[in-house]
Amino acid sequence: MAVEVVYAREPIPAGCPSVMLLGPTPRAGTVPSWRPPAIDLLAERWRGVEPLVVLSPESRGGKRAEHYDDQVESELAMIQAATVRMFWIPRCLKTLPGFTTNVEAGMCFAKPERMVLGCPLDCPDPIRNRYLIWHAQRLGIPVCTTLSGTVDTTLNRLQARLAVAVGR
């Protein structure tokens, strides 16, 4: 089935199953984003009847927001709209510190049924994820260690939420 990627500051379709890709965003062109491989996996594995909307806080074509507030408001709208919020945190304090991600995770802990946390064991600074992992486990949020497993768990959680929404 089809996947539609919605980037920062683009209109968010209403009433569609959606996943937001949360986690550190590269700030330098030399650091690859983890989001394109995640989008590829979601597109490959999505089996829903409707198209899946994938919400990415990155900018289409790399064109950054002119105003900081526009970017932050766009990201907040995506977080609120997402059926499931998928976190992938390949923490590297030098290139992908994820400080904003920490705040976003804290906001999303309020609705643990809508969250999946992915923290690779082989990232440069895995110890910096342990506080998030501890709270996720306390709240019953699935914690995964591979991008593939995080995507699969996210899609399972999404299907379960959709089933509940239609009363199955």
C-alpha positions in Angstrom: 0.0 0.0 0.0 1.1 3.6 -0.5 3.0 5.8 1.8 2.7 9.6 1.7 5.5 11.5 3.3 4.6 14.9 4.7 7.5 17.2 5.6 7.8 20.1 7.9 5.4 23.0 7.3 3.3 21.0 4.8 -0.4 20.4 5.3 -1.1 17.3 7.4 -3.9 15.1 5.9 -6.7 14.5 8.4 -8.3 11.2 9.2 -5.4 9.0 7.8 -3.3 6.6 9.8 0.0 8.3 10.5 3.4 7.8 12.0 5.7 10.7 13.1 9.4 10.0 12.9 10.9 11.6 16.0 14.6 11.7 16.9 17.7 13.7 16.2 17.9 15.6 12.9 21.3 16.1 11.3 22.4 19.7 11.1 25.4 19.2 8.8 25.2 17.9 5.3 27.9 15.4 6.0 25.7 13.5 8.6 23.2 11.2 6.9 19.6 11.3 8.2 18.2 8.0 9.6 14.7 9.0 8.3 15.0 7.9 4.6 15.8 4.3 5.6 13.0 4.4 8.1 10.6 5.7 5.4 11.7 2.9 3.1 11.0 0.3 5.7 7.6 1.7 6.5 6.7 1.8 2.8 7.9 -1.8 2.4 6.1 -3.2 5.4 2.8 -1.2 5.5 -0.1 -3.5 4.8 -3.0 -1.2 5.8 -6.0 -0.6 3.5 -5.5 3.1 3.5 -2.3 5.0 2.6 0.0 5.6 5.5 1.0 9.2 6.2 4.6 9.5 7.4 5.3 12.8 9.2 8.9 14.0 9.0 10.1 17.1 10.8 12.8 17.5 8.2 12.3 20.0 5.3 11.5 18.9 1.8 14.5 19.5 -0.3 16.5 20.7 2.7 14.9 24.1 2.6 14.9 25.2 6.3 12.2 27.3 7.8 12.7 31.1 7.6 11.4 31.5 11.1 12.1 29.2 14.1 8.5 29.5 15.3 7.2 28.1 12.0 9.4 25.0 12.4 8.5 24.4 16.0 4.8 24.9 15.4 4.9 22.5 12.5 6.6 19.8 14.5 4.2 20.2 17.4 1.2 19.9 15.0 2.7 16.7 13.6 3.2 15.3 17.1 -0.4 16.0 18.0 -1.7 14.6 14.7 0.3 11.4 14.6 -1.5 8.1 15.3 1.8 6.7 16.6 5.0 8.5 17.4 8.1 6.5 16.5 11.3 7.6 18.2 14.7 6.5 16.8 17.6 7.9 18.8 21.0 6.9 17.3 22.6 9.2 19.9 25.9 10.8 19.1 26.7 13.9 21.2 28.9 15.3 18.4 26.6 14.9 15.4 23.1 13.8 16.7 22.8 14.9 20.3 19.0 14.7 20.4 18.4 17.4 23.0 15.1 18.5 21.4 14.2 14.8 21.1 14.5 14.5 24.9 11.9 17.2 25.3 9.6 15.6 22.7 9.9 12.2 24.4 8.9 13.8 27.7 5.9 15.3 26.1 4.9 12.0 24.4 5.3 10.0 27.6 1.8 11.4 28.5 0.3 9.1 25.9 2.4 6.0 26.1 -0.1 4.0 24.0 0.9 6.2 21.0 4.7 5.8 21.4 7.5 3.4 20.4 11.1 4.0 21.4 14.1 2.9 19.4 17.6 3.2 20.8 20.4 1.3 19.0 22.9 -0.3 21.3 25.7 0.4 18.8 25.2 4.2 18.6 28.2 6.3 19.7 26.6 7.3 23.0 24.0 4.7 24.1 24.4 5.5 27.8 22.7 8.8 27.0 19.5 7.0 26.2 19.2 5.1 29.4 17.0 7.6 31.2 14.5 7.6 28.3 14.6 3.8 28.2 14.0 3.6 31.9 10.9 5.7 31.7 9.6 4.0 28.6 9.8 0.6 30.3 8.1 2.0 33.4 5.2 3.2 31.2 4.9 0.0 29.1 6.3 1.7 26.0 8.0 -0.8 23.7 11.7 -0.3 23.5 13.6 -1.6 20.4 17.3 -1.7 19.5 17.1 -1.9 15.7 15.5 0.4 13.2 13.8 -2.6 11.6 12.4 -3.7 14.9 11.3 -0.2 15.8 9.4 0.1 12.4 7.8 -3.3 12.9 6.7 -2.5 16.5 5.4 0.9 15.3 3.3 -0.7 12.6 2.0 -3.3 15.0 1.0 -0.6 17.5 -0.6 1.4 14.6 -2.7 -1.5 13.5 -3.8 -2.1 17.1 -4.8 1.5 17.5 -6.7 1.5 14.2 -8.5 -1.7 15.2 -9.6 -0.1 18.5 -10.7 3.0 16.7 -13.1 1.0 14.5 -14.3 -1.1 17.4 -12.8 -4.4 16.4 
